[in-house]
């Protein structure tokens, strides 16, 4: 990646786990951050720590990205901050291990919405400014589950397959326009 100090990143799902680690690493590089999650107390604590340790600007956006208006509100907040977004990290997502016959259809739909629809909406909203600048990075969190059908997690694996293929397609289309795209495929993690 290019020099990132003084540039801006948006990180969804930043209150714990992989998202929190991305926030720590990018703040250590001198990036300014917009960190997004549902748990305001954790976000505020992380923001205060990163400001003190690294002297970066950290904007906190408390949002449940499953709420109908919250992705749009996040995009409005990004626009209000008025800084070009150099890095988008689509980390928010979830999965669960359960028999299909015991799964709650509404919860399954929420997983599809967050893991696919919200990620796609944020990506498509920020790509035009990256392309017009000729620089930017999109990091989409997929999973090792993207590489095979997964018993007791069929929808989760399918959503992560979407993220992987979506990211690979964007990479192929945008690589000559200065925009880097990567899919990260971690194994099981605690967060």
C-alpha positions as CSV (number, residue, x, y, z in Angstrom):
1,X,0.0,0.0,0.0
2,X,1.0,3.6,-0.6
3,X,1.9,6.1,2.2
4,X,-1.1,6.2,4.4
5,X,-0.2,8.7,7.2
6,X,-2.7,11.6,7.3
7,X,-5.2,9.8,5.1
8,X,-8.6,8.4,6.1
9,X,-10.0,4.9,6.6
10,X,-13.5,3.6,7.4
11,X,-13.6,0.4,9.4
12,X,-16.9,-1.3,10.0
13,X,-17.2,-3.7,12.9
14,X,-14.4,-1.9,14.7
15,X,-15.4,-2.5,18.3
16,X,-13.8,-5.9,18.7
17,X,-11.9,-8.7,16.9
18,X,-10.4,-8.2,13.5
19,X,-12.0,-4.7,13.0
20,X,-10.4,-3.5,16.3
21,X,-7.0,-4.9,15.2
22,X,-7.3,-3.1,11.8
23,X,-8.1,0.2,13.7
24,X,-5.0,-0.2,15.9
25,X,-2.7,-1.1,12.9
26,X,-3.9,1.7,10.7
27,X,-3.8,4.3,13.5
28,X,-0.2,3.2,14.1
29,X,0.5,4.1,10.5
30,X,-0.8,7.6,11.2
31,X,-4.2,7.2,9.5
32,X,-7.3,9.1,10.6
33,X,-10.2,6.7,11.2
34,X,-13.9,6.5,11.1
35,X,-14.7,3.5,13.2
36,X,-18.2,2.0,13.1
37,X,-20.0,-0.5,15.2
38,X,-23.1,-1.0,17.5
39,X,-21.3,-0.8,20.8
40,X,-20.6,2.9,21.5
41,X,-18.7,2.3,24.8
42,X,-16.2,0.1,23.1
43,X,-15.8,2.5,20.1
44,X,-15.3,5.5,22.4
45,X,-12.7,3.7,24.5
46,X,-10.8,2.5,21.4
47,X,-11.0,6.0,19.9
48,X,-9.6,7.7,23.0
49,X,-6.8,5.1,23.2
50,X,-5.8,5.6,19.5
51,X,-5.9,9.4,19.7
52,X,-3.7,9.3,22.8
53,X,-1.2,6.7,21.4
54,X,-1.0,7.9,17.8
55,X,-2.3,11.5,17.7
56,X,-4.7,10.6,14.9
57,X,-8.2,11.8,14.4
58,X,-10.7,9.1,15.2
59,X,-14.4,9.7,14.5
60,X,-16.9,7.3,16.1
61,X,-20.1,6.3,14.3
62,X,-22.4,4.2,16.4
63,X,-24.6,2.3,14.0
64,X,-26.4,-1.0,13.7
65,X,-25.8,-1.5,10.0
66,X,-28.8,-3.8,9.8
67,X,-31.2,-0.9,10.5
68,X,-32.7,0.3,7.3
69,X,-31.4,3.8,7.5
70,X,-28.0,3.2,9.1
71,X,-25.9,2.5,6.0
72,X,-27.2,5.7,4.5
73,X,-26.6,7.6,7.7
74,X,-23.0,6.3,7.8
75,X,-22.5,7.5,4.2
76,X,-23.9,10.9,5.1
77,X,-21.6,11.1,8.1
78,X,-18.6,10.2,5.9
79,X,-19.7,13.0,3.5
80,X,-20.0,15.4,6.4
81,X,-16.5,14.7,7.6
82,X,-15.5,15.8,4.1
83,X,-12.3,13.9,3.7
84,X,-11.5,11.5,0.9
85,X,-11.6,7.9,2.0
86,X,-8.4,6.1,1.1
87,X,-9.2,2.8,2.8
88,X,-12.5,1.0,3.3
89,X,-12.5,-2.0,5.5
90,X,-15.8,-3.9,5.3
91,X,-15.4,-6.0,8.4
92,X,-18.9,-6.0,9.9
93,X,-20.6,-9.3,9.5
94,X,-21.6,-12.4,11.5
95,X,-22.4,-16.1,11.2
96,X,-23.7,-18.8,13.4
97,X,-23.4,-22.6,13.7
98,X,-26.8,-24.3,13.7
99,X,-29.0,-26.9,12.0
100,X,-30.9,-25.5,9.1
101,X,-34.1,-26.9,10.6
102,X,-33.5,-24.9,13.8
103,X,-32.5,-21.7,12.1
104,X,-34.6,-18.6,12.4
105,X,-35.3,-17.3,8.9
106,X,-35.3,-13.6,10.0
107,X,-31.8,-14.1,11.5
108,X,-30.6,-15.8,8.3
109,X,-31.9,-12.9,6.3
110,X,-30.1,-10.4,8.6
111,X,-26.8,-12.3,8.0
112,X,-27.3,-12.0,4.2
113,X,-28.1,-8.3,4.5
114,X,-25.1,-7.5,6.6
115,X,-22.6,-9.8,5.0
116,X,-23.6,-9.0,1.4
117,X,-25.9,-6.1,1.0
118,X,-24.4,-3.6,3.4
119,X,-20.8,-4.5,2.2
120,X,-21.8,-4.0,-1.4
121,X,-23.6,-0.7,-0.7
122,X,-20.7,0.8,1.1
123,X,-18.2,-0.4,-1.5
124,X,-20.2,1.0,-4.4
125,X,-20.7,4.3,-2.6
126,X,-17.0,4.8,-2.1
127,X,-15.5,3.4,-5.3
128,X,-16.3,6.4,-7.5
129,X,-14.2,8.8,-5.5
130,X,-11.3,6.3,-5.3
131,X,-11.4,5.8,-9.1
132,X,-11.6,9.6,-9.8
133,X,-8.5,10.1,-7.5
134,X,-6.7,7.1,-8.9
135,X,-6.0,5.7,-5.5
136,X,-7.7,3.7,-2.8
137,X,-7.9,0.4,-1.1
138,X,-10.9,-1.8,-0.3
139,X,-10.5,-4.7,2.2
140,X,-13.4,-7.1,2.4
141,X,-13.6,-9.7,5.1
142,X,-14.4,-13.0,3.7
143,X,-13.6,-16.4,5.3
144,X,-11.9,-19.7,4.7
145,X,-15.6,-20.9,4.6
146,X,-15.8,-19.2,1.2
147,X,-13.9,-22.0,-0.4
148,X,-16.3,-24.9,0.4
149,X,-19.8,-25.7,1.4
150,X,-20.1,-25.7,5.1
151,X,-22.5,-28.0,7.0
152,X,-24.4,-26.1,9.8
153,X,-23.3,-22.8,8.3
154,X,-24.5,-23.0,4.7
155,X,-25.7,-19.4,4.4
156,X,-22.6,-18.0,6.1
157,X,-20.3,-19.9,3.7
158,X,-22.4,-18.7,0.8
159,X,-22.2,-15.0,1.9
160,X,-18.5,-15.3,2.3
161,X,-18.2,-16.9,-1.2
162,X,-20.0,-13.8,-2.5
163,X,-17.6,-11.5,-0.7
164,X,-14.6,-13.4,-2.2
165,X,-15.9,-13.5,-5.7
166,X,-17.1,-9.9,-5.5
167,X,-13.7,-8.8,-4.3
168,X,-11.8,-10.7,-7.0
169,X,-14.1,-9.2,-9.7
170,X,-13.5,-5.7,-8.3
171,X,-9.8,-6.3,-8.2
172,X,-9.8,-7.3,-11.9
173,X,-11.8,-4.3,-12.9
174,X,-10.1,-1.6,-10.8
175,X,-6.5,-2.7,-10.6
176,X,-5.5,-0.5,-13.6
177,X,-7.3,2.5,-12.1
178,X,-5.2,2.8,-8.9
179,X,-7.7,1.1,-6.6
180,X,-6.5,-2.0,-4.8
181,X,-9.1,-4.6,-3.6
182,X,-8.4,-7.6,-1.4
183,X,-10.5,-10.3,0.3
184,X,-9.2,-11.5,3.6
185,X,-10.1,-15.1,4.4
186,X,-9.3,-15.8,8.0
187,X,-10.2,-19.0,9.8
188,X,-12.3,-19.1,13.0
189,X,-11.5,-16.1,15.3
190,X,-12.7,-15.0,18.7
191,X,-14.2,-11.5,18.9
